[in-house]
Amino acid sequence: MIHTVSVWLLVAGFFGAGLFNVMGARATRAEYVAWGYPDWWHWVTGGLEILTAALIAKPLLRGAGIVLGTAVILAAVATLLRHRAYRQLPPAVAFLLVIALVALTS
């Protein structure tokens, strides 16, 4: 049961984050630029997050989704740490913990 709930939390979380990034509100785009990414980078991040959600949702592809999701979140954590955006770390760390839970219970 914990595994199933964790999987769907990841799917919903990555899908929601992906939609948020793909929509690319002005503040989101400005934040990416301030972090040194191109203005269009929100599309890349959002696309990878949506792809991660789709992969995790499919049991046969879940391993690939876990790897991709881990890479996306580690890149986010590295960016946040590099720019001392500590207030934004808790959601990323929560994603990492849920990814670890899914990986360990698969």
Chimera marker file (.cmm) of the C-alpha trace (Angstrom):
<marker_set name="trace">
<marker id="1" x="0.000" y="0.000" z="0.000" r="1" g="1" b="0" radius="0.5"/>
<marker id="2" x="2.795" y="2.478" z="0.896" r="1" g="1" b="0" radius="0.5"/>
<marker id="3" x="4.505" y="1.645" z="-2.386" r="1" g="1" b="0" radius="0.5"/>
<marker id="4" x="1.365" y="2.318" z="-4.431" r="1" g="1" b="0" radius="0.5"/>
<marker id="5" x="0.647" y="5.611" z="-2.663" r="1" g="1" b="0" radius="0.5"/>
<marker id="6" x="4.287" y="6.678" z="-3.067" r="1" g="1" b="0" radius="0.5"/>
<marker id="7" x="4.258" y="5.859" z="-6.782" r="1" g="1" b="0" radius="0.5"/>
<marker id="8" x="1.147" y="7.937" z="-7.375" r="1" g="1" b="0" radius="0.5"/>
<marker id="9" x="2.466" y="10.794" z="-5.246" r="1" g="1" b="0" radius="0.5"/>
<marker id="10" x="5.521" y="10.875" z="-7.494" r="1" g="1" b="0" radius="0.5"/>
<marker id="11" x="3.428" y="10.708" z="-10.646" r="1" g="1" b="0" radius="0.5"/>
<marker id="12" x="1.181" y="13.542" z="-9.461" r="1" g="1" b="0" radius="0.5"/>
<marker id="13" x="4.100" y="15.580" z="-8.144" r="1" g="1" b="0" radius="0.5"/>
<marker id="14" x="6.217" y="15.319" z="-11.266" r="1" g="1" b="0" radius="0.5"/>
<marker id="15" x="3.226" y="15.874" z="-13.544" r="1" g="1" b="0" radius="0.5"/>
<marker id="16" x="2.115" y="18.941" z="-11.574" r="1" g="1" b="0" radius="0.5"/>
<marker id="17" x="5.628" y="20.372" z="-11.432" r="1" g="1" b="0" radius="0.5"/>
<marker id="18" x="6.007" y="19.685" z="-15.147" r="1" g="1" b="0" radius="0.5"/>
<marker id="19" x="2.799" y="21.524" z="-16.001" r="1" g="1" b="0" radius="0.5"/>
<marker id="20" x="3.846" y="24.429" z="-13.794" r="1" g="1" b="0" radius="0.5"/>
<marker id="21" x="7.202" y="24.670" z="-15.563" r="1" g="1" b="0" radius="0.5"/>
<marker id="22" x="5.794" y="24.205" z="-19.069" r="1" g="1" b="0" radius="0.5"/>
<marker id="23" x="3.273" y="26.992" z="-18.452" r="1" g="1" b="0" radius="0.5"/>
<marker id="24" x="6.295" y="29.140" z="-17.637" r="1" g="1" b="0" radius="0.5"/>
<marker id="25" x="4.910" y="32.051" z="-15.684" r="1" g="1" b="0" radius="0.5"/>
<marker id="26" x="7.007" y="35.198" z="-15.973" r="1" g="1" b="0" radius="0.5"/>
<marker id="27" x="8.355" y="34.730" z="-12.424" r="1" g="1" b="0" radius="0.5"/>
<marker id="28" x="9.354" y="31.126" z="-13.186" r="1" g="1" b="0" radius="0.5"/>
<marker id="29" x="11.196" y="32.124" z="-16.351" r="1" g="1" b="0" radius="0.5"/>
<marker id="30" x="12.916" y="34.985" z="-14.511" r="1" g="1" b="0" radius="0.5"/>
<marker id="31" x="14.057" y="32.589" z="-11.804" r="1" g="1" b="0" radius="0.5"/>
<marker id="32" x="15.609" y="30.233" z="-14.361" r="1" g="1" b="0" radius="0.5"/>
<marker id="33" x="17.413" y="33.161" z="-15.998" r="1" g="1" b="0" radius="0.5"/>
<marker id="34" x="18.647" y="34.396" z="-12.602" r="1" g="1" b="0" radius="0.5"/>
<marker id="35" x="20.069" y="30.913" z="-12.008" r="1" g="1" b="0" radius="0.5"/>
<marker id="36" x="21.975" y="31.110" z="-15.302" r="1" g="1" b="0" radius="0.5"/>
<marker id="37" x="19.673" y="29.019" z="-17.503" r="1" g="1" b="0" radius="0.5"/>
<marker id="38" x="18.293" y="30.216" z="-20.848" r="1" g="1" b="0" radius="0.5"/>
<marker id="39" x="14.816" y="31.753" z="-20.886" r="1" g="1" b="0" radius="0.5"/>
<marker id="40" x="13.391" y="28.631" z="-22.558" r="1" g="1" b="0" radius="0.5"/>
<marker id="41" x="14.845" y="26.186" z="-20.008" r="1" g="1" b="0" radius="0.5"/>
<marker id="42" x="11.470" y="25.898" z="-18.251" r="1" g="1" b="0" radius="0.5"/>
<marker id="43" x="10.302" y="23.909" z="-21.284" r="1" g="1" b="0" radius="0.5"/>
<marker id="44" x="13.135" y="21.402" z="-20.866" r="1" g="1" b="0" radius="0.5"/>
<marker id="45" x="12.581" y="21.020" z="-17.151" r="1" g="1" b="0" radius="0.5"/>
<marker id="46" x="8.808" y="20.732" z="-17.532" r="1" g="1" b="0" radius="0.5"/>
<marker id="47" x="9.115" y="18.223" z="-20.355" r="1" g="1" b="0" radius="0.5"/>
<marker id="48" x="11.510" y="16.058" z="-18.370" r="1" g="1" b="0" radius="0.5"/>
<marker id="49" x="9.213" y="16.190" z="-15.341" r="1" g="1" b="0" radius="0.5"/>
<marker id="50" x="6.159" y="15.171" z="-17.382" r="1" g="1" b="0" radius="0.5"/>
<marker id="51" x="8.169" y="12.386" z="-19.030" r="1" g="1" b="0" radius="0.5"/>
<marker id="52" x="9.287" y="11.244" z="-15.576" r="1" g="1" b="0" radius="0.5"/>
<marker id="53" x="5.660" y="11.094" z="-14.409" r="1" g="1" b="0" radius="0.5"/>
<marker id="54" x="4.670" y="9.027" z="-17.452" r="1" g="1" b="0" radius="0.5"/>
<marker id="55" x="7.560" y="6.600" z="-16.993" r="1" g="1" b="0" radius="0.5"/>
<marker id="56" x="6.909" y="6.124" z="-13.277" r="1" g="1" b="0" radius="0.5"/>
<marker id="57" x="3.211" y="5.483" z="-13.969" r="1" g="1" b="0" radius="0.5"/>
<marker id="58" x="4.089" y="2.469" z="-16.141" r="1" g="1" b="0" radius="0.5"/>
<marker id="59" x="5.378" y="-0.455" z="-14.043" r="1" g="1" b="0" radius="0.5"/>
<marker id="60" x="7.690" y="-1.737" z="-16.790" r="1" g="1" b="0" radius="0.5"/>
<marker id="61" x="9.235" y="1.709" z="-17.264" r="1" g="1" b="0" radius="0.5"/>
<marker id="62" x="9.283" y="2.748" z="-13.598" r="1" g="1" b="0" radius="0.5"/>
<marker id="63" x="13.017" y="2.103" z="-13.200" r="1" g="1" b="0" radius="0.5"/>
<marker id="64" x="13.806" y="4.502" z="-16.032" r="1" g="1" b="0" radius="0.5"/>
<marker id="65" x="11.435" y="7.049" z="-14.505" r="1" g="1" b="0" radius="0.5"/>
<marker id="66" x="13.135" y="6.742" z="-11.136" r="1" g="1" b="0" radius="0.5"/>
<marker id="67" x="16.547" y="7.313" z="-12.719" r="1" g="1" b="0" radius="0.5"/>
<marker id="68" x="15.341" y="10.290" z="-14.766" r="1" g="1" b="0" radius="0.5"/>
<marker id="69" x="13.426" y="11.755" z="-11.820" r="1" g="1" b="0" radius="0.5"/>
<marker id="70" x="16.444" y="11.409" z="-9.577" r="1" g="1" b="0" radius="0.5"/>
<marker id="71" x="18.614" y="13.205" z="-12.133" r="1" g="1" b="0" radius="0.5"/>
<marker id="72" x="16.079" y="16.040" z="-12.499" r="1" g="1" b="0" radius="0.5"/>
<marker id="73" x="15.729" y="16.502" z="-8.752" r="1" g="1" b="0" radius="0.5"/>
<marker id="74" x="19.482" y="16.291" z="-8.097" r="1" g="1" b="0" radius="0.5"/>
<marker id="75" x="20.004" y="18.994" z="-10.734" r="1" g="1" b="0" radius="0.5"/>
<marker id="76" x="17.353" y="21.104" z="-9.008" r="1" g="1" b="0" radius="0.5"/>
<marker id="77" x="18.969" y="20.580" z="-5.597" r="1" g="1" b="0" radius="0.5"/>
<marker id="78" x="22.389" y="21.475" z="-6.995" r="1" g="1" b="0" radius="0.5"/>
<marker id="79" x="20.977" y="24.664" z="-8.536" r="1" g="1" b="0" radius="0.5"/>
<marker id="80" x="19.216" y="25.643" z="-5.317" r="1" g="1" b="0" radius="0.5"/>
<marker id="81" x="22.312" y="25.009" z="-3.214" r="1" g="1" b="0" radius="0.5"/>
<marker id="82" x="24.585" y="26.869" z="-5.628" r="1" g="1" b="0" radius="0.5"/>
<marker id="83" x="22.304" y="29.904" z="-5.466" r="1" g="1" b="0" radius="0.5"/>
<marker id="84" x="21.599" y="29.556" z="-1.746" r="1" g="1" b="0" radius="0.5"/>
<marker id="85" x="17.851" y="29.236" z="-2.350" r="1" g="1" b="0" radius="0.5"/>
<marker id="86" x="17.452" y="27.215" z="0.839" r="1" g="1" b="0" radius="0.5"/>
<marker id="87" x="13.756" y="27.994" z="1.306" r="1" g="1" b="0" radius="0.5"/>
<marker id="88" x="13.034" y="26.137" z="-1.933" r="1" g="1" b="0" radius="0.5"/>
<marker id="89" x="14.894" y="22.984" z="-0.892" r="1" g="1" b="0" radius="0.5"/>
<marker id="90" x="12.180" y="21.188" z="1.152" r="1" g="1" b="0" radius="0.5"/>
<marker id="91" x="10.002" y="20.174" z="-1.838" r="1" g="1" b="0" radius="0.5"/>
<marker id="92" x="13.044" y="18.875" z="-3.738" r="1" g="1" b="0" radius="0.5"/>
<marker id="93" x="14.244" y="16.916" z="-0.715" r="1" g="1" b="0" radius="0.5"/>
<marker id="94" x="10.728" y="15.518" z="-0.268" r="1" g="1" b="0" radius="0.5"/>
<marker id="95" x="10.780" y="14.356" z="-3.898" r="1" g="1" b="0" radius="0.5"/>
<marker id="96" x="14.124" y="12.638" z="-3.287" r="1" g="1" b="0" radius="0.5"/>
<marker id="97" x="12.775" y="10.857" z="-0.206" r="1" g="1" b="0" radius="0.5"/>
<marker id="98" x="9.695" y="9.604" z="-2.046" r="1" g="1" b="0" radius="0.5"/>
<marker id="99" x="11.829" y="8.511" z="-5.009" r="1" g="1" b="0" radius="0.5"/>
<marker id="100" x="14.061" y="6.577" z="-2.599" r="1" g="1" b="0" radius="0.5"/>
<marker id="101" x="11.008" y="4.984" z="-0.978" r="1" g="1" b="0" radius="0.5"/>
<marker id="102" x="9.638" y="3.871" z="-4.358" r="1" g="1" b="0" radius="0.5"/>
<marker id="103" x="13.044" y="2.602" z="-5.472" r="1" g="1" b="0" radius="0.5"/>
<marker id="104" x="13.557" y="0.633" z="-2.267" r="1" g="1" b="0" radius="0.5"/>
<marker id="105" x="10.076" y="-0.895" z="-2.294" r="1" g="1" b="0" radius="0.5"/>
<marker id="106" x="10.066" y="-1.850" z="-5.990" r="1" g="1" b="0" radius="0.5"/>
<link id1="1" id2="2" r="1" g="1" b="0" radius="0.2"/>
<link id1="2" id2="3" r="1" g="1" b="0" radius="0.2"/>
<link id1="3" id2="4" r="1" g="1" b="0" radius="0.2"/>
<link id1="4" id2="5" r="1" g="1" b="0" radius="0.2"/>
<link id1="5" id2="6" r="1" g="1" b="0" radius="0.2"/>
<link id1="6" id2="7" r="1" g="1" b="0" radius="0.2"/>
<link id1="7" id2="8" r="1" g="1" b="0" radius="0.2"/>
<link id1="8" id2="9" r="1" g="1" b="0" radius="0.2"/>
<link id1="9" id2="10" r="1" g="1" b="0" radius="0.2"/>
<link id1="10" id2="11" r="1" g="1" b="0" radius="0.2"/>
<link id1="11" id2="12" r="1" g="1" b="0" radius="0.2"/>
<link id1="12" id2="13" r="1" g="1" b="0" radius="0.2"/>
<link id1="13" id2="14" r="1" g="1" b="0" radius="0.2"/>
<link id1="14" id2="15" r="1" g="1" b="0" radius="0.2"/>
<link id1="15" id2="16" r="1" g="1" b="0" radius="0.2"/>
<link id1="16" id2="17" r="1" g="1" b="0" radius="0.2"/>
<link id1="17" id2="18" r="1" g="1" b="0" radius="0.2"/>
<link id1="18" id2="19" r="1" g="1" b="0" radius="0.2"/>
<link id1="19" id2="20" r="1" g="1" b="0" radius="0.2"/>
<link id1="20" id2="21" r="1" g="1" b="0" radius="0.2"/>
<link id1="21" id2="22" r="1" g="1" b="0" radius="0.2"/>
<link id1="22" id2="23" r="1" g="1" b="0" radius="0.2"/>
<link id1="23" id2="24" r="1" g="1" b="0" radius="0.2"/>
<link id1="24" id2="25" r="1" g="1" b="0" radius="0.2"/>
<link id1="25" id2="26" r="1" g="1" b="0" radius="0.2"/>
<link id1="26" id2="27" r="1" g="1" b="0" radius="0.2"/>
<link id1="27" id2="28" r="1" g="1" b="0" radius="0.2"/>
<link id1="28" id2="29" r="1" g="1" b="0" radius="0.2"/>
<link id1="29" id2="30" r="1" g="1" b="0" radius="0.2"/>
<link id1="30" id2="31" r="1" g="1" b="0" radius="0.2"/>
<link id1="31" id2="32" r="1" g="1" b="0" radius="0.2"/>
<link id1="32" id2="33" r="1" g="1" b="0" radius="0.2"/>
<link id1="33" id2="34" r="1" g="1" b="0" radius="0.2"/>
<link id1="34" id2="35" r="1" g="1" b="0" radius="0.2"/>
<link id1="35" id2="36" r="1" g="1" b="0" radius="0.2"/>
<link id1="36" id2="37" r="1" g="1" b="0" radius="0.2"/>
<link id1="37" id2="38" r="1" g="1" b="0" radius="0.2"/>
<link id1="38" id2="39" r="1" g="1" b="0" radius="0.2"/>
<link id1="39" id2="40" r="1" g="1" b="0" radius="0.2"/>
<link id1="40" id2="41" r="1" g="1" b="0" radius="0.2"/>
<link id1="41" id2="42" r="1" g="1" b="0" radius="0.2"/>
<link id1="42" id2="43" r="1" g="1" b="0" radius="0.2"/>
<link id1="43" id2="44" r="1" g="1" b="0" radius="0.2"/>
<link id1="44" id2="45" r="1" g="1" b="0" radius="0.2"/>
<link id1="45" id2="46" r="1" g="1" b="0" radius="0.2"/>
<link id1="46" id2="47" r="1" g="1" b="0" radius="0.2"/>
<link id1="47" id2="48" r="1" g="1" b="0" radius="0.2"/>
<link id1="48" id2="49" r="1" g="1" b="0" radius="0.2"/>
<link id1="49" id2="50" r="1" g="1" b="0" radius="0.2"/>
<link id1="50" id2="51" r="1" g="1" b="0" radius="0.2"/>
<link id1="51" id2="52" r="1" g="1" b="0" radius="0.2"/>
<link id1="52" id2="53" r="1" g="1" b="0" radius="0.2"/>
<link id1="53" id2="54" r="1" g="1" b="0" radius="0.2"/>
<link id1="54" id2="55" r="1" g="1" b="0" radius="0.2"/>
<link id1="55" id2="56" r="1" g="1" b="0" radius="0.2"/>
<link id1="56" id2="57" r="1" g="1" b="0" radius="0.2"/>
<link id1="57" id2="58" r="1" g="1" b="0" radius="0.2"/>
<link id1="58" id2="59" r="1" g="1" b="0" radius="0.2"/>
<link id1="59" id2="60" r="1" g="1" b="0" radius="0.2"/>
<link id1="60" id2="61" r="1" g="1" b="0" radius="0.2"/>
<link id1="61" id2="62" r="1" g="1" b="0" radius="0.2"/>
<link id1="62" id2="63" r="1" g="1" b="0" radius="0.2"/>
<link id1="63" id2="64" r="1" g="1" b="0" radius="0.2"/>
<link id1="64" id2="65" r="1" g="1" b="0" radius="0.2"/>
<link id1="65" id2="66" r="1" g="1" b="0" radius="0.2"/>
<link id1="66" id2="67" r="1" g="1" b="0" radius="0.2"/>
<link id1="67" id2="68" r="1" g="1" b="0" radius="0.2"/>
<link id1="68" id2="69" r="1" g="1" b="0" radius="0.2"/>
<link id1="69" id2="70" r="1" g="1" b="0" radius="0.2"/>
<link id1="70" id2="71" r="1" g="1" b="0" radius="0.2"/>
<link id1="71" id2="72" r="1" g="1" b="0" radius="0.2"/>
<link id1="72" id2="73" r="1" g="1" b="0" radius="0.2"/>
<link id1="73" id2="74" r="1" g="1" b="0" radius="0.2"/>
<link id1="74" id2="75" r="1" g="1" b="0" radius="0.2"/>
<link id1="75" id2="76" r="1" g="1" b="0" radius="0.2"/>
<link id1="76" id2="77" r="1" g="1" b="0" radius="0.2"/>
<link id1="77" id2="78" r="1" g="1" b="0" radius="0.2"/>
<link id1="78" id2="79" r="1" g="1" b="0" radius="0.2"/>
<link id1="79" id2="80" r="1" g="1" b="0" radius="0.2"/>
<link id1="80" id2="81" r="1" g="1" b="0" radius="0.2"/>
<link id1="81" id2="82" r="1" g="1" b="0" radius="0.2"/>
<link id1="82" id2="83" r="1" g="1" b="0" radius="0.2"/>
<link id1="83" id2="84" r="1" g="1" b="0" radius="0.2"/>
<link id1="84" id2="85" r="1" g="1" b="0" radius="0.2"/>
<link id1="85" id2="86" r="1" g="1" b="0" radius="0.2"/>
<link id1="86" id2="87" r="1" g="1" b="0" radius="0.2"/>
<link id1="87" id2="88" r="1" g="1" b="0" radius="0.2"/>
<link id1="88" id2="89" r="1" g="1" b="0" radius="0.2"/>
<link id1="89" id2="90" r="1" g="1" b="0" radius="0.2"/>
<link id1="90" id2="91" r="1" g="1" b="0" radius="0.2"/>
<link id1="91" id2="92" r="1" g="1" b="0" radius="0.2"/>
<link id1="92" id2="93" r="1" g="1" b="0" radius="0.2"/>
<link id1="93" id2="94" r="1" g="1" b="0" radius="0.2"/>
<link id1="94" id2="95" r="1" g="1" b="0" radius="0.2"/>
<link id1="95" id2="96" r="1" g="1" b="0" radius="0.2"/>
<link id1="96" id2="97" r="1" g="1" b="0" radius="0.2"/>
<link id1="97" id2="98" r="1" g="1" b="0" radius="0.2"/>
<link id1="98" id2="99" r="1" g="1" b="0" radius="0.2"/>
<link id1="99" id2="100" r="1" g="1" b="0" radius="0.2"/>
<link id1="100" id2="101" r="1" g="1" b="0" radius="0.2"/>
<link id1="101" id2="102" r="1" g="1" b="0" radius="0.2"/>
<link id1="102" id2="103" r="1" g="1" b="0" radius="0.2"/>
<link id1="103" id2="104" r="1" g="1" b="0" radius="0.2"/>
<link id1="104" id2="105" r="1" g="1" b="0" radius="0.2"/>
<link id1="105" id2="106" r="1" g="1" b="0" radius="0.2"/>
</marker_set>
